[in-house]
């Protein structure tokens, strides 16, 4: 087998790949990933360009014709953007409405008014988890940093005692819970049920965030005892507003898409009849597109108009929300192109054939692959997308629940040990005024705890469902 091209899979070739073919494909994968890692870390190239070049390099190393590799990449890019692009855009709009209207501040202030003393770390993890549902990780950090710093100073708390729970809440949501880009792409790649993945994701996320947040923050505060830096306290969005949305209206708007998607999953399990009128209705209203669109439309009234925004102001807010996600969409799309190139070169089938002789569980294999790519590239999203493409064939014979657990295993692995090649590492370092060593002792260890605890819980769930 000298040419492992798209044509082979298009012809539905089912002949097993030889040992020499396995070796060649394995080397091609390692070299392709090495190209991506080198371009991102050494040459500081944007992840979109690195993934594009790495995909072409992978095809070349695997012996596939260049024109076929290009077709694979563009097909994967288009399919991925078509599948999750609109959802990412809707999530960005909802997040921007939440921030600009002062809704996020309202959630924060209401919860903090009810908490104090030992309850404060738990309040912070609750705030971060709720706000983190519709927001990207970086946006969530920017929103929460003023609150973290103010609470630490006002209550004379260690910065780590307050900051770690907030970061844990955001990170867990980012890695495990749709509609964040990584989980959405993994769900699409392995054809998992979104509602069941969401339900199981929440089940895994709750104990994970408790261990990595309030519990670990006790030790982090002892290891790194620092005070909140005054220079990093920015103005809050609601300071320029005359009024802002109520707590109840904001909470309902944020949780609406989650409730609709979970309701769909519950009806699918209870009714299990595609011809049933109730199930058909929930299949529509619980679809991610409709659920997020409903939340956005509701948010224009419960958030935008409640804050006194005019129609023009709401339109401007929506417009501003879309520009920052261009880079995310391109990275996610290019990751989908890389995934498709892996599949069309036969890598997925190779892993499926090789893993038959291994005693390692498929979920653990998925977690380990995501860990390796995360350590190499520094990007949780790239790790999720690439790992999902590699292990997608393993989902073929899995039950619906185990396919969802496969997504969660990948998501947990993608969060393992953030270090100097991760933009999030430097974001946390600068905002909290830490040095590199302190950031490793706190942020990096916290990410590792999330990854290990989340992965372990996924494996335990696989034994009982």
One Martini backbone bead per residue (centre of mass of N, CA, C, O) as a GRO file, in nm:
protein
  465
    1UNK     BB    1   0.082   0.045   0.031
    2UNK     BB    2   0.167   0.361  -0.116
    3UNK     BB    3  -0.134   0.503  -0.145
    4UNK     BB    4  -0.313   0.716   0.092
    5UNK     BB    5  -0.610   0.802  -0.028
    6UNK     BB    6  -0.920   0.918  -0.098
    7UNK     BB    7  -0.991   0.703  -0.315
    8UNK     BB    8  -0.996   0.460  -0.127
    9UNK     BB    9  -1.245   0.552   0.043
   10UNK     BB   10  -1.438   0.605  -0.194
   11UNK     BB   11  -1.418   0.280  -0.261
   12UNK     BB   12  -1.449   0.119   0.006
   13UNK     BB   13  -1.207   0.013   0.144
   14UNK     BB   14  -1.144  -0.301   0.350
   15UNK     BB   15  -0.863  -0.348   0.367
   16UNK     BB   16  -0.617  -0.404   0.552
   17UNK     BB   17  -0.361  -0.263   0.701
   18UNK     BB   18  -0.049  -0.282   0.702
   19UNK     BB   19   0.225  -0.259   0.890
   20UNK     BB   20   0.362  -0.054   0.703
   21UNK     BB   21   0.116   0.131   0.691
   22UNK     BB   22   0.103   0.194   0.989
   23UNK     BB   23   0.382   0.322   1.012
   24UNK     BB   24   0.342   0.545   0.803
   25UNK     BB   25   0.095   0.678   0.934
   26UNK     BB   26   0.217   0.730   1.211
   27UNK     BB   27   0.440   0.917   1.107
   28UNK     BB   28   0.253   1.119   0.965
   29UNK     BB   29   0.108   1.215   1.218
   30UNK     BB   30   0.353   1.310   1.380
   31UNK     BB   31   0.452   1.512   1.164
   32UNK     BB   32   0.196   1.681   1.142
   33UNK     BB   33   0.188   1.767   1.441
   34UNK     BB   34   0.475   1.885   1.448
   35UNK     BB   35   0.418   2.114   1.255
   36UNK     BB   36   0.205   2.254   1.426
   37UNK     BB   37   0.373   2.294   1.680
   38UNK     BB   38   0.606   2.454   1.553
   39UNK     BB   39   0.437   2.690   1.438
   40UNK     BB   40   0.311   2.779   1.713
   41UNK     BB   41   0.574   2.787   1.906
   42UNK     BB   42   0.820   2.892   1.728
   43UNK     BB   43   0.659   3.089   1.496
   44UNK     BB   44   0.380   3.207   1.590
   45UNK     BB   45   0.148   3.085   1.442
   46UNK     BB   46  -0.148   3.069   1.351
   47UNK     BB   47  -0.364   2.809   1.393
   48UNK     BB   48  -0.492   2.815   1.113
   49UNK     BB   49  -0.227   2.792   0.950
   50UNK     BB   50  -0.109   2.545   1.093
   51UNK     BB   51  -0.343   2.348   1.019
   52UNK     BB   52  -0.324   2.378   0.716
   53UNK     BB   53  -0.028   2.291   0.680
   54UNK     BB   54  -0.049   2.024   0.842
   55UNK     BB   55  -0.251   1.886   0.650
   56UNK     BB   56  -0.071   1.888   0.398
   57UNK     BB   57   0.163   1.733   0.532
   58UNK     BB   58   0.012   1.477   0.601
   59UNK     BB   59  -0.060   1.395   0.311
   60UNK     BB   60   0.233   1.379   0.211
   61UNK     BB   61   0.340   1.169   0.419
   62UNK     BB   62   0.103   0.953   0.330
   63UNK     BB   63   0.081   0.975  -0.004
   64UNK     BB   64  -0.115   1.182  -0.092
   65UNK     BB   65  -0.258   1.368  -0.305
   66UNK     BB   66  -0.283   1.703  -0.309
   67UNK     BB   67  -0.571   1.739  -0.425
   68UNK     BB   68  -0.704   1.545  -0.215
   69UNK     BB   69  -0.617   1.697   0.039
   70UNK     BB   70  -0.767   1.957  -0.024
   71UNK     BB   71  -1.048   1.832  -0.030
   72UNK     BB   72  -1.047   1.731   0.259
   73UNK     BB   73  -1.002   1.999   0.402
   74UNK     BB   74  -1.242   2.166   0.282
   75UNK     BB   75  -1.461   1.971   0.368
   76UNK     BB   76  -1.409   1.981   0.673
   77UNK     BB   77  -1.438   2.283   0.708
   78UNK     BB   78  -1.729   2.314   0.599
   79UNK     BB   79  -1.870   2.110   0.787
   80UNK     BB   80  -1.793   2.240   1.057
   81UNK     BB   81  -1.907   2.525   1.015
   82UNK     BB   82  -2.196   2.426   0.950
   83UNK     BB   83  -2.236   2.280   1.233
   84UNK     BB   84  -2.103   2.530   1.445
   85UNK     BB   85  -2.097   2.831   1.358
   86UNK     BB   86  -2.380   2.934   1.447
   87UNK     BB   87  -2.350   2.857   1.746
   88UNK     BB   88  -2.112   3.041   1.807
   89UNK     BB   89  -2.250   3.303   1.728
   90UNK     BB   90  -2.488   3.288   1.930
   91UNK     BB   91  -2.309   3.272   2.183
   92UNK     BB   92  -2.174   3.550   2.140
   93UNK     BB   93  -2.428   3.722   2.153
   94UNK     BB   94  -2.522   3.638   2.435
   95UNK     BB   95  -2.261   3.725   2.581
   96UNK     BB   96  -2.272   4.028   2.503
   97UNK     BB   97  -2.545   4.092   2.627
   98UNK     BB   98  -2.464   4.011   2.913
   99UNK     BB   99  -2.236   4.220   2.945
  100UNK     BB  100  -2.353   4.504   2.839
  101UNK     BB  101  -2.622   4.501   3.030
  102UNK     BB  102  -2.530   4.375   3.327
  103UNK     BB  103  -2.611   4.076   3.384
  104UNK     BB  104  -2.349   3.964   3.502
  105UNK     BB  105  -2.336   4.161   3.741
  106UNK     BB  106  -2.604   4.075   3.867
  107UNK     BB  107  -2.528   3.788   3.934
  108UNK     BB  108  -2.282   3.851   4.104
  109UNK     BB  109  -2.407   4.046   4.320
  110UNK     BB  110  -2.629   3.858   4.426
  111UNK     BB  111  -2.449   3.625   4.526
  112UNK     BB  112  -2.252   3.793   4.704
  113UNK     BB  113  -2.477   3.899   4.902
  114UNK     BB  114  -2.518   3.585   5.013
  115UNK     BB  115  -2.213   3.577   5.069
  116UNK     BB  116  -1.951   3.445   5.300
  117UNK     BB  117  -1.658   3.357   5.381
  118UNK     BB  118  -1.654   3.020   5.323
  119UNK     BB  119  -1.865   3.065   5.076
  120UNK     BB  120  -1.710   3.223   4.853
  121UNK     BB  121  -1.582   3.000   4.671
  122UNK     BB  122  -1.863   2.882   4.600
  123UNK     BB  123  -1.973   3.137   4.470
  124UNK     BB  124  -1.757   3.157   4.245
  125UNK     BB  125  -1.818   2.883   4.107
  126UNK     BB  126  -2.111   2.952   4.041
  127UNK     BB  127  -2.070   3.201   3.873
  128UNK     BB  128  -1.878   3.078   3.658
  129UNK     BB  129  -2.069   2.852   3.562
  130UNK     BB  130  -2.304   3.027   3.468
  131UNK     BB  131  -2.143   3.225   3.285
  132UNK     BB  132  -1.989   2.989   3.121
  133UNK     BB  133  -2.208   2.874   2.936
  134UNK     BB  134  -2.211   3.122   2.696
  135UNK     BB  135  -1.897   3.157   2.731
  136UNK     BB  136  -1.594   3.220   2.664
  137UNK     BB  137  -1.317   3.196   2.839
  138UNK     BB  138  -1.191   3.480   2.790
  139UNK     BB  139  -1.451   3.639   2.850
  140UNK     BB  140  -1.493   3.533   3.136
  141UNK     BB  141  -1.237   3.649   3.256
  142UNK     BB  142  -1.293   3.949   3.199
  143UNK     BB  143  -1.557   3.952   3.372
  144UNK     BB  144  -1.434   3.823   3.655
  145UNK     BB  145  -1.181   3.975   3.749
  146UNK     BB  146  -1.307   4.218   3.900
  147UNK     BB  147  -1.451   4.041   4.109
  148UNK     BB  148  -1.212   3.888   4.226
  149UNK     BB  149  -1.052   4.140   4.318
  150UNK     BB  150  -1.271   4.271   4.497
  151UNK     BB  151  -1.320   4.036   4.691
  152UNK     BB  152  -1.029   4.002   4.792
  153UNK     BB  153  -1.006   4.292   4.908
  154UNK     BB  154  -1.268   4.329   5.076
  155UNK     BB  155  -1.217   4.031   5.236
  156UNK     BB  156  -0.917   3.947   5.267
  157UNK     BB  157  -0.830   3.746   5.045
  158UNK     BB  158  -0.698   3.517   4.880
  159UNK     BB  159  -0.663   3.503   4.547
  160UNK     BB  160  -0.675   3.188   4.517
  161UNK     BB  161  -0.940   3.137   4.682
  162UNK     BB  162  -1.106   3.293   4.449
  163UNK     BB  163  -0.980   3.234   4.160
  164UNK     BB  164  -0.983   2.923   4.121
  165UNK     BB  165  -1.292   2.872   4.118
  166UNK     BB  166  -1.345   3.051   3.871
  167UNK     BB  167  -1.157   2.903   3.671
  168UNK     BB  168  -1.287   2.624   3.700
  169UNK     BB  169  -1.567   2.692   3.599
  170UNK     BB  170  -1.481   2.785   3.316
  171UNK     BB  171  -1.313   2.536   3.222
  172UNK     BB  172  -1.529   2.316   3.243
  173UNK     BB  173  -1.727   2.441   3.047
  174UNK     BB  174  -1.529   2.453   2.802
  175UNK     BB  175  -1.462   2.129   2.793
  176UNK     BB  176  -1.776   1.985   2.851
  177UNK     BB  177  -1.988   2.216   2.754
  178UNK     BB  178  -2.232   2.281   2.571
  179UNK     BB  179  -2.169   2.547   2.324
  180UNK     BB  180  -1.882   2.486   2.300
  181UNK     BB  181  -1.665   2.428   2.050
  182UNK     BB  182  -1.531   2.160   2.126
  183UNK     BB  183  -1.779   1.981   2.197
  184UNK     BB  184  -1.928   2.029   1.930
  185UNK     BB  185  -1.717   1.900   1.742
  186UNK     BB  186  -1.712   1.622   1.879
  187UNK     BB  187  -2.009   1.556   1.839
  188UNK     BB  188  -1.994   1.570   1.528
  189UNK     BB  189  -1.763   1.357   1.480
  190UNK     BB  190  -1.919   1.109   1.660
  191UNK     BB  191  -2.230   1.133   1.669
  192UNK     BB  192  -2.360   1.269   1.910
  193UNK     BB  193  -2.574   1.343   2.166
  194UNK     BB  194  -2.631   1.647   2.292
  195UNK     BB  195  -2.820   1.609   2.537
  196UNK     BB  196  -2.663   1.375   2.670
  197UNK     BB  197  -2.394   1.521   2.688
  198UNK     BB  198  -2.497   1.747   2.868
  199UNK     BB  199  -2.594   1.575   3.105
  200UNK     BB  200  -2.321   1.426   3.156
  201UNK     BB  201  -2.151   1.681   3.181
  202UNK     BB  202  -2.282   1.784   3.440
  203UNK     BB  203  -2.222   1.530   3.610
  204UNK     BB  204  -1.908   1.571   3.582
  205UNK     BB  205  -1.868   1.878   3.654
  206UNK     BB  206  -1.946   1.910   3.951
  207UNK     BB  207  -1.719   1.743   4.098
  208UNK     BB  208  -1.482   1.867   3.944
  209UNK     BB  209  -1.520   2.169   4.038
  210UNK     BB  210  -1.493   2.113   4.339
  211UNK     BB  211  -1.206   1.999   4.345
  212UNK     BB  212  -1.063   2.232   4.161
  213UNK     BB  213  -1.170   2.458   4.339
  214UNK     BB  214  -1.236   2.486   4.656
  215UNK     BB  215  -1.039   2.262   4.742
  216UNK     BB  216  -0.769   2.347   4.595
  217UNK     BB  217  -0.756   2.649   4.695
  218UNK     BB  218  -0.633   2.589   4.972
  219UNK     BB  219  -0.350   2.504   4.859
  220UNK     BB  220  -0.290   2.739   4.668
  221UNK     BB  221  -0.287   2.958   4.897
  222UNK     BB  222  -0.029   2.835   5.031
  223UNK     BB  223   0.171   2.834   4.787
  224UNK     BB  224   0.017   3.117   4.684
  225UNK     BB  225   0.053   3.425   4.857
  226UNK     BB  226  -0.153   3.666   4.714
  227UNK     BB  227  -0.244   3.976   4.599
  228UNK     BB  228  -0.437   4.195   4.453
  229UNK     BB  229  -0.391   4.380   4.172
  230UNK     BB  230  -0.476   4.705   4.109
  231UNK     BB  231  -0.403   4.738   3.793
  232UNK     BB  232  -0.638   4.500   3.711
  233UNK     BB  233  -0.889   4.699   3.752
  234UNK     BB  234  -1.158   4.726   3.573
  235UNK     BB  235  -1.428   4.829   3.432
  236UNK     BB  236  -1.760   4.800   3.450
  237UNK     BB  237  -2.030   4.779   3.247
  238UNK     BB  238  -2.258   4.894   3.462
  239UNK     BB  239  -2.141   5.185   3.531
  240UNK     BB  240  -2.287   5.319   3.254
  241UNK     BB  241  -2.564   5.238   3.374
  242UNK     BB  242  -2.890   5.301   3.488
  243UNK     BB  243  -2.968   5.002   3.415
  244UNK     BB  244  -3.061   4.652   3.482
  245UNK     BB  245  -3.117   4.344   3.490
  246UNK     BB  246  -3.257   4.098   3.636
  247UNK     BB  247  -3.183   3.809   3.784
  248UNK     BB  248  -3.410   3.626   3.676
  249UNK     BB  249  -3.398   3.703   3.373
  250UNK     BB  250  -3.101   3.627   3.331
  251UNK     BB  251  -3.115   3.329   3.417
  252UNK     BB  252  -3.327   3.235   3.214
  253UNK     BB  253  -3.169   3.310   2.958
  254UNK     BB  254  -2.913   3.133   3.011
  255UNK     BB  255  -3.084   2.850   3.063
  256UNK     BB  256  -3.266   2.790   2.821
  257UNK     BB  257  -3.090   2.608   2.629
  258UNK     BB  258  -3.039   2.388   2.840
  259UNK     BB  259  -3.333   2.309   2.896
  260UNK     BB  260  -3.414   2.235   2.604
  261UNK     BB  261  -3.196   2.012   2.557
  262UNK     BB  262  -3.272   1.837   2.803
  263UNK     BB  263  -3.567   1.790   2.724
  264UNK     BB  264  -3.510   1.636   2.468
  265UNK     BB  265  -3.352   1.403   2.595
  266UNK     BB  266  -3.580   1.309   2.784
  267UNK     BB  267  -3.794   1.250   2.565
  268UNK     BB  268  -3.627   1.046   2.404
  269UNK     BB  269  -3.617   0.839   2.640
  270UNK     BB  270  -3.926   0.812   2.717
  271UNK     BB  271  -4.057   0.782   2.431
  272UNK     BB  272  -3.918   0.664   2.169
  273UNK     BB  273  -4.092   0.817   1.911
  274UNK     BB  274  -4.070   0.971   1.608
  275UNK     BB  275  -4.400   0.995   1.567
  276UNK     BB  276  -4.430   1.164   1.804
  277UNK     BB  277  -4.539   1.478   1.869
  278UNK     BB  278  -4.373   1.555   2.118
  279UNK     BB  279  -4.095   1.473   2.009
  280UNK     BB  280  -4.100   1.659   1.759
  281UNK     BB  281  -4.111   1.923   1.913
  282UNK     BB  282  -3.844   1.876   2.084
  283UNK     BB  283  -3.658   1.840   1.836
  284UNK     BB  284  -3.683   2.142   1.771
  285UNK     BB  285  -3.652   2.312   2.045
  286UNK     BB  286  -3.379   2.127   2.121
  287UNK     BB  287  -3.220   2.239   1.915
  288UNK     BB  288  -2.945   2.424   1.918
  289UNK     BB  289  -3.037   2.650   1.727
  290UNK     BB  290  -3.311   2.712   1.864
  291UNK     BB  291  -3.219   2.747   2.158
  292UNK     BB  292  -3.021   2.985   2.103
  293UNK     BB  293  -3.211   3.169   1.945
  294UNK     BB  294  -3.417   3.205   2.173
  295UNK     BB  295  -3.217   3.336   2.372
  296UNK     BB  296  -3.143   3.580   2.200
  297UNK     BB  297  -3.424   3.698   2.165
  298UNK     BB  298  -3.485   3.720   2.465
  299UNK     BB  299  -3.228   3.895   2.537
  300UNK     BB  300  -3.316   4.156   2.389
  301UNK     BB  301  -3.530   4.203   2.625
  302UNK     BB  302  -3.412   4.101   2.912
  303UNK     BB  303  -3.142   4.272   2.854
  304UNK     BB  304  -3.143   4.510   2.656
  305UNK     BB  305  -3.416   4.659   2.727
  306UNK     BB  306  -3.369   4.648   3.040
  307UNK     BB  307  -3.106   4.851   2.993
  308UNK     BB  308  -3.210   5.069   2.763
  309UNK     BB  309  -3.190   4.971   2.485
  310UNK     BB  310  -3.188   5.024   2.173
  311UNK     BB  311  -3.212   4.899   1.865
  312UNK     BB  312  -2.932   5.005   1.781
  313UNK     BB  313  -2.773   4.896   2.024
  314UNK     BB  314  -2.836   4.599   1.979
  315UNK     BB  315  -2.718   4.583   1.693
  316UNK     BB  316  -2.430   4.664   1.779
  317UNK     BB  317  -2.381   4.431   1.976
  318UNK     BB  318  -2.409   4.206   1.769
  319UNK     BB  319  -2.185   4.303   1.580
  320UNK     BB  320  -1.949   4.298   1.797
  321UNK     BB  321  -1.971   3.983   1.862
  322UNK     BB  322  -1.858   3.868   1.576
  323UNK     BB  323  -1.562   3.959   1.528
  324UNK     BB  324  -1.399   3.788   1.756
  325UNK     BB  325  -1.487   3.490   1.615
  326UNK     BB  326  -1.323   3.451   1.357
  327UNK     BB  327  -1.078   3.295   1.468
  328UNK     BB  328  -1.237   3.059   1.588
  329UNK     BB  329  -1.372   2.960   1.328
  330UNK     BB  330  -1.106   2.902   1.176
  331UNK     BB  331  -0.988   2.699   1.374
  332UNK     BB  332  -1.222   2.501   1.373
  333UNK     BB  333  -1.223   2.454   1.067
  334UNK     BB  334  -0.927   2.357   1.041
  335UNK     BB  335  -0.967   2.122   1.236
  336UNK     BB  336  -1.172   1.980   1.051
  337UNK     BB  337  -0.970   1.945   0.816
  338UNK     BB  338  -0.769   1.771   0.972
  339UNK     BB  339  -0.964   1.548   1.045
  340UNK     BB  340  -1.037   1.465   0.750
  341UNK     BB  341  -0.749   1.394   0.667
  342UNK     BB  342  -0.715   1.164   0.864
  343UNK     BB  343  -0.948   0.993   0.760
  344UNK     BB  344  -0.870   0.981   0.444
  345UNK     BB  345  -0.582   0.841   0.514
  346UNK     BB  346  -0.668   0.609   0.747
  347UNK     BB  347  -0.627   0.661   1.057
  348UNK     BB  348  -0.888   0.565   1.189
  349UNK     BB  349  -0.869   0.269   1.088
  350UNK     BB  350  -0.599   0.210   1.216
  351UNK     BB  351  -0.684   0.250   1.512
  352UNK     BB  352  -0.904   0.037   1.507
  353UNK     BB  353  -0.718  -0.207   1.440
  354UNK     BB  354  -0.510  -0.177   1.669
  355UNK     BB  355  -0.712  -0.159   1.923
  356UNK     BB  356  -0.808  -0.461   1.917
  357UNK     BB  357  -0.518  -0.551   2.066
  358UNK     BB  358  -0.602  -0.384   2.302
  359UNK     BB  359  -0.674  -0.321   2.657
  360UNK     BB  360  -0.753  -0.038   2.609
  361UNK     BB  361  -0.978   0.182   2.649
  362UNK     BB  362  -1.134   0.405   2.448
  363UNK     BB  363  -1.158   0.640   2.654
  364UNK     BB  364  -0.860   0.645   2.735
  365UNK     BB  365  -0.744   0.689   2.455
  366UNK     BB  366  -0.882   0.962   2.406
  367UNK     BB  367  -0.753   1.106   2.646
  368UNK     BB  368  -0.451   1.065   2.567
  369UNK     BB  369  -0.460   1.208   2.295
  370UNK     BB  370  -0.552   1.484   2.403
  371UNK     BB  371  -0.313   1.527   2.592
  372UNK     BB  372  -0.086   1.524   2.381
  373UNK     BB  373  -0.195   1.767   2.212
  374UNK     BB  374  -0.208   1.973   2.439
  375UNK     BB  375   0.094   1.972   2.517
  376UNK     BB  376   0.191   2.053   2.227
  377UNK     BB  377  -0.013   2.313   2.152
  378UNK     BB  378  -0.206   2.449   2.399
  379UNK     BB  379  -0.490   2.361   2.273
  380UNK     BB  380  -0.804   2.259   2.344
  381UNK     BB  381  -0.941   2.275   2.067
  382UNK     BB  382  -0.731   2.121   1.900
  383UNK     BB  383  -0.737   1.864   2.073
  384UNK     BB  384  -1.034   1.796   2.031
  385UNK     BB  385  -1.046   1.785   1.722
  386UNK     BB  386  -0.817   1.581   1.670
  387UNK     BB  387  -0.912   1.349   1.854
  388UNK     BB  388  -1.190   1.311   1.723
  389UNK     BB  389  -1.074   1.222   1.447
  390UNK     BB  390  -0.913   0.971   1.550
  391UNK     BB  391  -1.170   0.828   1.730
  392UNK     BB  392  -1.437   0.806   1.566
  393UNK     BB  393  -1.444   0.494   1.490
  394UNK     BB  394  -1.497   0.395   1.792
  395UNK     BB  395  -1.817   0.486   1.783
  396UNK     BB  396  -1.970   0.281   1.600
  397UNK     BB  397  -2.028   0.053   1.855
  398UNK     BB  398  -2.164   0.252   2.034
  399UNK     BB  399  -2.350   0.386   2.246
  400UNK     BB  400  -2.497   0.675   2.313
  401UNK     BB  401  -2.365   0.721   2.592
  402UNK     BB  402  -2.066   0.642   2.507
  403UNK     BB  403  -2.036   0.862   2.296
  404UNK     BB  404  -2.060   1.094   2.500
  405UNK     BB  405  -1.817   0.999   2.674
  406UNK     BB  406  -1.609   1.042   2.452
  407UNK     BB  407  -1.634   1.346   2.447
  408UNK     BB  408  -1.555   1.388   2.751
  409UNK     BB  409  -1.275   1.260   2.735
  410UNK     BB  410  -1.163   1.463   2.539
  411UNK     BB  411  -1.223   1.720   2.704
  412UNK     BB  412  -1.052   1.642   2.950
  413UNK     BB  413  -0.778   1.605   2.799
  414UNK     BB  414  -0.768   1.911   2.681
  415UNK     BB  415  -0.691   2.031   2.995
  416UNK     BB  416  -0.409   1.942   3.033
  417UNK     BB  417  -0.157   2.109   3.141
  418UNK     BB  418  -0.111   2.417   3.135
  419UNK     BB  419   0.128   2.617   2.958
  420UNK     BB  420   0.347   2.821   2.771
  421UNK     BB  421   0.162   2.737   2.496
  422UNK     BB  422  -0.074   2.892   2.647
  423UNK     BB  423  -0.276   3.163   2.653
  424UNK     BB  424  -0.413   3.117   2.932
  425UNK     BB  425  -0.158   3.128   3.104
  426UNK     BB  426  -0.092   3.436   3.046
  427UNK     BB  427  -0.360   3.554   3.133
  428UNK     BB  428  -0.344   3.469   3.429
  429UNK     BB  429  -0.069   3.585   3.502
  430UNK     BB  430  -0.136   3.889   3.444
  431UNK     BB  431  -0.400   3.932   3.606
  432UNK     BB  432  -0.259   3.809   3.889
  433UNK     BB  433   0.051   3.873   3.915
  434UNK     BB  434   0.241   3.638   3.823
  435UNK     BB  435   0.460   3.398   3.794
  436UNK     BB  436   0.544   3.115   3.642
  437UNK     BB  437   0.559   2.931   3.893
  438UNK     BB  438   0.283   3.015   4.015
  439UNK     BB  439   0.111   2.930   3.771
  440UNK     BB  440   0.180   2.630   3.784
  441UNK     BB  441   0.084   2.576   4.087
  442UNK     BB  442  -0.213   2.660   3.998
  443UNK     BB  443  -0.330   2.652   3.707
  444UNK     BB  444  -0.194   2.389   3.601
  445UNK     BB  445  -0.294   2.205   3.829
  446UNK     BB  446  -0.595   2.257   3.794
  447UNK     BB  447  -0.617   2.143   3.504
  448UNK     BB  448  -0.522   1.858   3.580
  449UNK     BB  449  -0.749   1.794   3.776
  450UNK     BB  450  -0.979   1.818   3.577
  451UNK     BB  451  -0.878   1.598   3.381
  452UNK     BB  452  -0.858   1.356   3.579
  453UNK     BB  453  -1.135   1.365   3.714
  454UNK     BB  454  -1.303   1.366   3.455
  455UNK     BB  455  -1.189   1.101   3.338
  456UNK     BB  456  -1.264   0.917   3.578
  457UNK     BB  457  -1.573   0.968   3.568
  458UNK     BB  458  -1.616   0.859   3.286
  459UNK     BB  459  -1.520   0.568   3.347
  460UNK     BB  460  -1.730   0.513   3.571
  461UNK     BB  461  -1.983   0.558   3.398
  462UNK     BB  462  -1.919   0.327   3.191
  463UNK     BB  463  -1.986   0.096   3.417
  464UNK     BB  464  -2.316   0.197   3.468
  465UNK     BB  465  -2.428   0.266   3.142
   0.00000   0.00000   0.00000
